[in-house]
Amino acid sequence: MIEKLFNLSGQQSTFKAELIGGITTFIAGMYIIIVNPAILVEAGIPYSAALTATVVLSAVSTIAMGLYAKNPILIAPGMGINAYFTYTVVLGMGVKPEVALGAVFWSGVVFVFLSIFNIRSAIIKAIPPVVRLGSSVGIGLFIALIGFHDAGFIVVKAPLLGVKNINAVNLTFLIGLFITIILLIRGYKGAFIIGIILTTIMTLPIGRWWGDASDINQGVATLVNWEGIYAAPDFSWFFKLDMVESLKYSFIPIIFTMMFVDMFDSITTLVGMAEAADITDKDGNPRNMKESLIVDGFATLFAGLFGTSAGTAYIESAAGVHEGGRTGLSSVITGMLFLPFMFFSPLAEIIPAVATAPVLVLVGVYMAGPLNKINWSNLEEAIPAFLTLILIPLTYSLTQGLVYGMLAFTVIKLVKGKTSEITWGLILIDLFSILLLGIEYGII
């Protein structure tokens, strides 16, 4: 039955290979179970509720990817978009988390619509490649900055930012960061989760035998305390989103940004996985791309319903593909492995922000990969890319980086007389971007 459902022999795979691939992908991506709730809790969503939502969304979406799209891809709340949700939308704009979840839901609805009617490809093609590359790097810098801030290593300091005087927490962060780096370099599977556990253990003496506990978790005076292992899943934030308030026109920039970033992340991940595993169709495109993007869109839609930030395809799926995962069976196995962890919120909740901070910093390294694809000697490419990647972390806004990157690209091409490179799609997006800026600045 499994052979027939997933066509293992036709894909030159075996049950054993898919099992190993599914387990490997889970180990590589399971850090999201800890890191995503650690970010969402700052937006006012209880840790246990955020963990339950993260686990359920990851399990359901990844299993759906396996059964419907037949691809070995992990779907989980996206890094970068969760930071945008918390630090830009909720904390930066003062939006209630329930309303922000409504925006996540509607961005998923738009994504599904665009995927079903194949409009997404036209939108992606209209965005200049250098802006897409710059946005990926910018999101990575954004995440890394949050990691340094969570560890208390980078602080607001006259005249702008600076390094805080080294204390017990900063030192623990630095040791944890280099331990995780060593684990990655040595090729350990699950390096991120091992790093988180070891750094958490190193925080146990802080406030007890040395250092000040008030430096843990960004100034919250708390010791790392053992409160048990098991707890019933917390579904208190399921269906708590505000669908009506989030439809106000002032939320258009938020919905657009979430949809664009989710779509871009998913397409680039699918293309990368298809090339790595040689799972392409007759035209050389990723296998079942439309079905995969529909699943991804529904993952974002369900994320809003469940109480977490948008779901997206994970590049960590490459680890499972490398170990032999080629079919949807690998995804089904990965998704099922998430389910038991919804019962372990007390165990995960003891992990402080300083323990997840090294992972955030190093995720930024992975997302900086597109830097070598930008022709820095060509200012026509370098300027839009740089504005995009630098404005995202400095403004705490994906919208600002994307909009100014696209506008800069358009102006430069106009000045150079290269109007053939300015498509009607880009013009429409530019006009829409100006509208977004007007709404975000309160002008409109």
CORPE-V701678 format. One record per residue. N is the residue number from 0. RES is the residue in one letter. SS is DSSP state (H for helix, E for strand, C for the rest). D_CENTER is the distance of its C-alpha to the mean C-alpha in whole Angstrom. Layout:
n->N res->RES ss->SS d_center->D_CENTER
n->N res->RES ss->SS d_center->D_CENTER
This chain:
n->0 res->M ss->C d_center->35
n->1 res->I ss->H d_center->31
n->2 res->E ss->H d_center->33
n->3 res->K ss->H d_center->34
n->4 res->L ss->H d_center->30
n->5 res->F ss->H d_center->28
n->6 res->N ss->C d_center->31
n->7 res->L ss->C d_center->30
n->8 res->S ss->C d_center->33
n->9 res->G ss->C d_center->33
n->10 res->Q ss->C d_center->29
n->11 res->Q ss->C d_center->31
n->12 res->S ss->C d_center->30
n->13 res->T ss->C d_center->31
n->14 res->F ss->H d_center->30
n->15 res->K ss->H d_center->30
n->16 res->A ss->H d_center->27
n->17 res->E ss->H d_center->25
n->18 res->L ss->H d_center->25
n->19 res->I ss->H d_center->24
n->20 res->G ss->H d_center->22
n->21 res->G ss->H d_center->20
n->22 res->I ss->H d_center->21
n->23 res->T ss->H d_center->19
n->24 res->T ss->H d_center->16
n->25 res->F ss->H d_center->16
n->26 res->I ss->H d_center->17
n->27 res->A ss->H d_center->14
n->28 res->G ss->H d_center->11
n->29 res->M ss->C d_center->13
n->30 res->Y ss->C d_center->12
n->31 res->I ss->H d_center->9
n->32 res->I ss->H d_center->12
n->33 res->I ss->H d_center->13
n->34 res->V ss->H d_center->10
n->35 res->N ss->H d_center->9
n->36 res->P ss->H d_center->13
n->37 res->A ss->H d_center->13
n->38 res->I ss->H d_center->11
n->39 res->L ss->H d_center->12
n->40 res->V ss->H d_center->16
n->41 res->E ss->H d_center->16
n->42 res->A ss->H d_center->16
n->43 res->G ss->C d_center->19
n->44 res->I ss->C d_center->17
n->45 res->P ss->C d_center->19
n->46 res->Y ss->H d_center->18
n->47 res->S ss->H d_center->20
n->48 res->A ss->H d_center->19
n->49 res->A ss->H d_center->15
n->50 res->L ss->H d_center->15
n->51 res->T ss->H d_center->17
n->52 res->A ss->H d_center->15
n->53 res->T ss->H d_center->12
n->54 res->V ss->H d_center->15
n->55 res->V ss->H d_center->16
n->56 res->L ss->H d_center->14
n->57 res->S ss->H d_center->12
n->58 res->A ss->H d_center->16
n->59 res->V ss->H d_center->17
n->60 res->S ss->H d_center->15
n->61 res->T ss->H d_center->15
n->62 res->I ss->H d_center->19
n->63 res->A ss->H d_center->19
n->64 res->M ss->H d_center->17
n->65 res->G ss->H d_center->20
n->66 res->L ss->H d_center->23
n->67 res->Y ss->H d_center->23
n->68 res->A ss->H d_center->21
n->69 res->K ss->C d_center->22
n->70 res->N ss->C d_center->19
n->71 res->P ss->C d_center->18
n->72 res->I ss->C d_center->14
n->73 res->L ss->C d_center->12
n->74 res->I ss->E d_center->10
n->75 res->A ss->E d_center->8
n->76 res->P ss->E d_center->6
n->77 res->G ss->C d_center->2
n->78 res->M ss->C d_center->2
n->79 res->G ss->C d_center->4
n->80 res->I ss->H d_center->5
n->81 res->N ss->H d_center->6
n->82 res->A ss->H d_center->8
n->83 res->Y ss->H d_center->9
n->84 res->F ss->H d_center->10
n->85 res->T ss->H d_center->12
n->86 res->Y ss->H d_center->13
n->87 res->T ss->H d_center->14
n->88 res->V ss->H d_center->15
n->89 res->V ss->H d_center->17
n->90 res->L ss->H d_center->18
n->91 res->G ss->H d_center->18
n->92 res->M ss->C d_center->20
n->93 res->G ss->C d_center->21
n->94 res->V ss->C d_center->20
n->95 res->K ss->C d_center->21
n->96 res->P ss->H d_center->18
n->97 res->E ss->H d_center->20
n->98 res->V ss->H d_center->20
n->99 res->A ss->H d_center->16
n->100 res->L ss->H d_center->15
n->101 res->G ss->H d_center->18
n->102 res->A ss->H d_center->16
n->103 res->V ss->H d_center->13
n->104 res->F ss->H d_center->16
n->105 res->W ss->H d_center->18
n->106 res->S ss->H d_center->15
n->107 res->G ss->H d_center->15
n->108 res->V ss->H d_center->19
n->109 res->V ss->H d_center->19
n->110 res->F ss->H d_center->16
n->111 res->V ss->H d_center->18
n->112 res->F ss->H d_center->21
n->113 res->L ss->H d_center->20
n->114 res->S ss->H d_center->20
n->115 res->I ss->H d_center->23
n->116 res->F ss->C d_center->25
n->117 res->N ss->C d_center->23
n->118 res->I ss->C d_center->23
n->119 res->R ss->H d_center->19
n->120 res->S ss->H d_center->21
n->121 res->A ss->H d_center->23
n->122 res->I ss->H d_center->20
n->123 res->I ss->H d_center->18
n->124 res->K ss->H d_center->22
n->125 res->A ss->H d_center->23
n->126 res->I ss->C d_center->20
n->127 res->P ss->C d_center->21
n->128 res->P ss->H d_center->20
n->129 res->V ss->H d_center->20
n->130 res->V ss->H d_center->18
n->131 res->R ss->H d_center->15
n->132 res->L ss->H d_center->16
n->133 res->G ss->H d_center->16
n->134 res->S ss->H d_center->13
n->135 res->S ss->H d_center->11
n->136 res->V ss->H d_center->13
n->137 res->G ss->H d_center->12
n->138 res->I ss->H d_center->9
n->139 res->G ss->H d_center->9
n->140 res->L ss->H d_center->13
n->141 res->F ss->H d_center->11
n->142 res->I ss->H d_center->9
n->143 res->A ss->H d_center->12
n->144 res->L ss->H d_center->15
n->145 res->I ss->H d_center->13
n->146 res->G ss->H d_center->14
n->147 res->F ss->H d_center->17
n->148 res->H ss->H d_center->18
n->149 res->D ss->H d_center->17
n->150 res->A ss->C d_center->20
n->151 res->G ss->C d_center->22
n->152 res->F ss->C d_center->22
n->153 res->I ss->E d_center->22
n->154 res->V ss->E d_center->24
n->155 res->V ss->E d_center->25
n->156 res->K ss->C d_center->28
n->157 res->A ss->C d_center->31
n->158 res->P ss->C d_center->31
n->159 res->L ss->C d_center->27
n->160 res->L ss->E d_center->25
n->161 res->G ss->E d_center->26
n->162 res->V ss->E d_center->26
n->163 res->K ss->C d_center->28
n->164 res->N ss->C d_center->31
n->165 res->I ss->C d_center->30
n->166 res->N ss->C d_center->30
n->167 res->A ss->H d_center->29
n->168 res->V ss->H d_center->26
n->169 res->N ss->H d_center->25
n->170 res->L ss->H d_center->27
n->171 res->T ss->H d_center->25
n->172 res->F ss->H d_center->22
n->173 res->L ss->H d_center->23
n->174 res->I ss->H d_center->25
n->175 res->G ss->H d_center->22
n->176 res->L ss->H d_center->20
n->177 res->F ss->H d_center->23
n->178 res->I ss->H d_center->23
n->179 res->T ss->H d_center->20
n->180 res->I ss->H d_center->20
n->181 res->I ss->H d_center->23
n->182 res->L ss->H d_center->22
n->183 res->L ss->H d_center->20
n->184 res->I ss->H d_center->22
n->185 res->R ss->C d_center->25
n->186 res->G ss->C d_center->22
n->187 res->Y ss->C d_center->22
n->188 res->K ss->C d_center->20
n->189 res->G ss->C d_center->18
n->190 res->A ss->H d_center->18
n->191 res->F ss->H d_center->15
n->192 res->I ss->H d_center->17
n->193 res->I ss->H d_center->20
n->194 res->G ss->H d_center->19
n->195 res->I ss->H d_center->18
n->196 res->I ss->H d_center->21
n->197 res->L ss->H d_center->23
n->198 res->T ss->H d_center->22
n->199 res->T ss->H d_center->23
n->200 res->I ss->H d_center->26
n->201 res->M ss->H d_center->27
n->202 res->T ss->H d_center->26
n->203 res->L ss->C d_center->29
n->204 res->P ss->C d_center->32
n->205 res->I ss->E d_center->30
n->206 res->G ss->C d_center->33
n->207 res->R ss->C d_center->35
n->208 res->W ss->C d_center->37
n->209 res->W ss->E d_center->35
n->210 res->G ss->C d_center->33
n->211 res->D ss->C d_center->32
n->212 res->A ss->H d_center->30
n->213 res->S ss->H d_center->29
n->214 res->D ss->H d_center->27
n->215 res->I ss->C d_center->24
n->216 res->N ss->C d_center->21
n->217 res->Q ss->C d_center->22
n->218 res->G ss->C d_center->26
n->219 res->V ss->C d_center->26
n->220 res->A ss->C d_center->29
n->221 res->T ss->C d_center->28
n->222 res->L ss->C d_center->29
n->223 res->V ss->C d_center->27
n->224 res->N ss->C d_center->29
n->225 res->W ss->C d_center->29
n->226 res->E ss->C d_center->29
n->227 res->G ss->C d_center->29
n->228 res->I ss->C d_center->27
n->229 res->Y ss->C d_center->27
n->230 res->A ss->C d_center->27
n->231 res->A ss->C d_center->26
n->232 res->P ss->C d_center->23
n->233 res->D ss->C d_center->23
n->234 res->F ss->C d_center->22
n->235 res->S ss->C d_center->23
n->236 res->W ss->C d_center->20
n->237 res->F ss->C d_center->21
n->238 res->F ss->C d_center->22
n->239 res->K ss->C d_center->22
n->240 res->L ss->C d_center->20
n->241 res->D ss->C d_center->22
n->242 res->M ss->C d_center->23
n->243 res->V ss->C d_center->26
n->244 res->E ss->H d_center->25
n->245 res->S ss->H d_center->21
n->246 res->L ss->H d_center->23
n->247 res->K ss->C d_center->25
n->248 res->Y ss->H d_center->25
n->249 res->S ss->H d_center->24
n->250 res->F ss->H d_center->20
n->251 res->I ss->H d_center->20
n->252 res->P ss->H d_center->18
n->253 res->I ss->H d_center->16
n->254 res->I ss->H d_center->16
n->255 res->F ss->H d_center->16
n->256 res->T ss->H d_center->13
n->257 res->M ss->H d_center->11
n->258 res->M ss->H d_center->12
n->259 res->F ss->H d_center->13
n->260 res->V ss->H d_center->9
n->261 res->D ss->H d_center->8
n->262 res->M ss->H d_center->12
n->263 res->F ss->H d_center->11
n->264 res->D ss->H d_center->8
n->265 res->S ss->H d_center->10
n->266 res->I ss->H d_center->14
n->267 res->T ss->H d_center->13
n->268 res->T ss->H d_center->12
n->269 res->L ss->H d_center->15
n->270 res->V ss->H d_center->17
n->271 res->G ss->H d_center->16
n->272 res->M ss->H d_center->17
n->273 res->A ss->H d_center->20
n->274 res->E ss->H d_center->21
n->275 res->A ss->H d_center->21
n->276 res->A ss->H d_center->22
n->277 res->D ss->C d_center->25
n->278 res->I ss->C d_center->24
n->279 res->T ss->E d_center->25
n->280 res->D ss->C d_center->27
n->281 res->K ss->C d_center->30
n->282 res->D ss->C d_center->29
n->283 res->G ss->C d_center->27
n->284 res->N ss->C d_center->24
n->285 res->P ss->E d_center->21
n->286 res->R ss->C d_center->23
n->287 res->N ss->C d_center->22
n->288 res->M ss->H d_center->20
n->289 res->K ss->H d_center->21
n->290 res->E ss->H d_center->21
n->291 res->S ss->H d_center->17
n->292 res->L ss->H d_center->16
n->293 res->I ss->H d_center->18
n->294 res->V ss->H d_center->16
n->295 res->D ss->H d_center->13
n->296 res->G ss->H d_center->14
n->297 res->F ss->H d_center->16
n->298 res->A ss->H d_center->13
n->299 res->T ss->H d_center->12
n->300 res->L ss->H d_center->15
n->301 res->F ss->H d_center->16
n->302 res->A ss->H d_center->13
n->303 res->G ss->H d_center->15
n->304 res->L ss->H d_center->18
n->305 res->F ss->H d_center->17
n->306 res->G ss->C d_center->15
n->307 res->T ss->C d_center->12
n->308 res->S ss->C d_center->9
n->309 res->A ss->C d_center->8
n->310 res->G ss->E d_center->8
n->311 res->T ss->E d_center->7
n->312 res->A ss->E d_center->9
n->313 res->Y ss->C d_center->8
n->314 res->I ss->C d_center->10
n->315 res->E ss->C d_center->11
n->316 res->S ss->H d_center->13
n->317 res->A ss->H d_center->16
n->318 res->A ss->H d_center->17
n->319 res->G ss->H d_center->18
n->320 res->V ss->H d_center->20
n->321 res->H ss->H d_center->21
n->322 res->E ss->C d_center->23
n->323 res->G ss->C d_center->25
n->324 res->G ss->C d_center->22
n->325 res->R ss->C d_center->23
n->326 res->T ss->C d_center->23
n->327 res->G ss->H d_center->22
n->328 res->L ss->H d_center->24
n->329 res->S ss->H d_center->21
n->330 res->S ss->H d_center->18
n->331 res->V ss->H d_center->21
n->332 res->I ss->H d_center->21
n->333 res->T ss->H d_center->18
n->334 res->G ss->H d_center->17
n->335 res->M ss->H d_center->21
n->336 res->L ss->H d_center->20
n->337 res->F ss->H d_center->17
n->338 res->L ss->H d_center->20
n->339 res->P ss->H d_center->22
n->340 res->F ss->H d_center->20
n->341 res->M ss->H d_center->20
n->342 res->F ss->H d_center->23
n->343 res->F ss->C d_center->22
n->344 res->S ss->H d_center->21
n->345 res->P ss->H d_center->24
n->346 res->L ss->H d_center->23
n->347 res->A ss->H d_center->19
n->348 res->E ss->H d_center->20
n->349 res->I ss->C d_center->23
n->350 res->I ss->C d_center->20
n->351 res->P ss->C d_center->20
n->352 res->A ss->H d_center->17
n->353 res->V ss->H d_center->19
n->354 res->A ss->H d_center->18
n->355 res->T ss->H d_center->15
n->356 res->A ss->H d_center->15
n->357 res->P ss->H d_center->16
n->358 res->V ss->H d_center->13
n->359 res->L ss->H d_center->10
n->360 res->V ss->H d_center->13
n->361 res->L ss->H d_center->13
n->362 res->V ss->H d_center->10
n->363 res->G ss->H d_center->11
n->364 res->V ss->H d_center->14
n->365 res->Y ss->H d_center->12
n->366 res->M ss->H d_center->10
n->367 res->A ss->C d_center->14
n->368 res->G ss->H d_center->15
n->369 res->P ss->H d_center->16
n->370 res->L ss->H d_center->18
n->371 res->N ss->H d_center->21
n->372 res->K ss->H d_center->21
n->373 res->I ss->C d_center->22
n->374 res->N ss->C d_center->26
n->375 res->W ss->C d_center->26
n->376 res->S ss->C d_center->30
n->377 res->N ss->C d_center->30
n->378 res->L ss->H d_center->29
n->379 res->E ss->H d_center->29
n->380 res->E ss->H d_center->25
n->381 res->A ss->H d_center->25
n->382 res->I ss->H d_center->25
n->383 res->P ss->H d_center->23
n->384 res->A ss->H d_center->20
n->385 res->F ss->H d_center->21
n->386 res->L ss->H d_center->21
n->387 res->T ss->H d_center->18
n->388 res->L ss->H d_center->16
n->389 res->I ss->H d_center->18
n->390 res->L ss->H d_center->18
n->391 res->I ss->H d_center->14
n->392 res->P ss->H d_center->15
n->393 res->L ss->H d_center->18
n->394 res->T ss->H d_center->18
n->395 res->Y ss->C d_center->15
n->396 res->S ss->C d_center->14
n->397 res->L ss->H d_center->12
n->398 res->T ss->H d_center->16
n->399 res->Q ss->H d_center->18
n->400 res->G ss->H d_center->17
n->401 res->L ss->H d_center->16
n->402 res->V ss->H d_center->20
n->403 res->Y ss->H d_center->22
n->404 res->G ss->H d_center->21
n->405 res->M ss->H d_center->22
n->406 res->L ss->H d_center->25
n->407 res->A ss->H d_center->26
n->408 res->F ss->H d_center->26
n->409 res->T ss->H d_center->28
n->410 res->V ss->H d_center->30
n->411 res->I ss->H d_center->31
n->412 res->K ss->H d_center->32
n->413 res->L ss->H d_center->34
n->414 res->V ss->H d_center->36
n->415 res->K ss->C d_center->36
n->416 res->G ss->C d_center->37
n->417 res->K ss->C d_center->35
n->418 res->T ss->H d_center->35
n->419 res->S ss->H d_center->34
n->420 res->E ss->H d_center->30
n->421 res->I ss->C d_center->30
n->422 res->T ss->C d_center->29
n->423 res->W ss->H d_center->30
n->424 res->G ss->H d_center->26
n->425 res->L ss->H d_center->25
n->426 res->I ss->H d_center->28
n->427 res->L ss->H d_center->27
n->428 res->I ss->H d_center->23
n->429 res->D ss->H d_center->25
n->430 res->L ss->H d_center->27
n->431 res->F ss->H d_center->25
n->432 res->S ss->H d_center->23
n->433 res->I ss->H d_center->26
n->434 res->L ss->H d_center->26
n->435 res->L ss->H d_center->22
n->436 res->L ss->H d_center->24
n->437 res->G ss->H d_center->27
n->438 res->I ss->H d_center->25
n->439 res->E ss->H d_center->23
n->440 res->Y ss->C d_center->26
n->441 res->G ss->C d_center->28
n->442 res->I ss->C d_center->30
n->443 res->I ss->C d_center->30
